[in-house]
Amino acid sequence: MPAQYRRHSQRKAITIILAKYFDYHVTKTDCWLSSVSLASSILTHSRQQTRYSHMDNTNDQIGPHSMLAAADLRHVDLQGVNLYEADLRGSKLSDTNLSGADLAGANMTSADLTRCQLSGSDLSGADLSGANLSNANLTSANLTNANLTGANLTEANLSQSNLYLANFTNATLVKANLLRANRAYAHRTYVNFSYANLSGANLTDCRLDGDLTETIFTDAVTTGTIFDV
């Protein structure tokens, strides 16, 4: 059988399996789908959230290095999932639960993470450039060395998150909550912080040269901070 027909048959088989799963097993937990490319697939379900927690990198499970570019995973419960260095470029993750997930090194460029639950997640080294994180919950998330260039974080909750060495160039953080966040040495050029809450945040050696209209700096640590506005 020619390679293109084999690939088509494999995709068709996966589609049938997923259709049956969502039609008849929407309450089942721990669905094993990793090591499978679900690029551009639709995994949303209108009636009930589907739970995929407690996954690891064993055969046939969503796991590290999964290829999920442009996948539609809206409203899916992926709490605690391991997606280390996964390909999530352009994926739809609005209202998805990724709290406590391992997304270190993941490629999430231009992904839609609107209202996504990312509290306690590991996003260290992740590429979130151009991603939409408006109203996302990133409380206590690890964003060390993450790339957020041009990302939209309007009204996002980044309280107590670790933003060490994160790149926020041209990002928008209007009305974002960065209460007690650690942004020491973070790279941020032309960032829009208007109406953002940076109370108690660690801004050691940061350079802030964007829009700081009505930004709150109560009890923030500004040792070595450069305000170039």
Buried (B, 14 or more C-beta within 10 A) or exposed (E): EEEEEEEEEEBEEBEEEBEEBBEEEEEEEEBBBBBBBBBEBBBBBEEEBBBBBEBEBEEEBBBBBBBBBBBBBBBBBBBBBBBBBBBBBBBBBBBBBBBBBBBBBBBBBBBBBBBBBBBBBBBBBBBBBBBBBBBBBBBBBBBBBBBBBBBBBBBBBBBBBBBBBBBBBBBBBBBBBBBBBBBBBBBBBEBBBBBBBBBBBBBBBBBBEBBBEEBBBEEBBBEEBEEEE
